[in-house]
Amino acid sequence: MSDTLTPSDLDLVTIPPFDMLPEAARARLAKEAVPVTVAAGTLICEQGAPLDGLFVIRSGTVDIQAPGEETVS
C-alpha cells in the first residue's frame, strides 16, 4: 500500500468543512497527510497539550473525556 493519499482516500470531499474547499486545496492536504493507525485505547491527545497536526478519523470511534467529566463517544 502506498503512503501517498488522495482526497478520496481521506473522504475529504464528504467531510465538512473540507467539502467546501477547492479540489486543489483538498489535494494539497492529502499530499501532506500522514496515515496513522492507533490501537484501541491509545491516547492521541490531551487537553491543553500542543498538537502537531490535525486528526481526521477514517474509521473507528474516538472517546473524548475532559478531566472530571463524563466520556463522550
Secondary structure, DSSP 8 states (H G I E B T S, - for coil): --S---HHHHTGGGSTTGGGS-HHHHHHHHHH-------TT-----TT---SS-----SS---B--TTS--B-
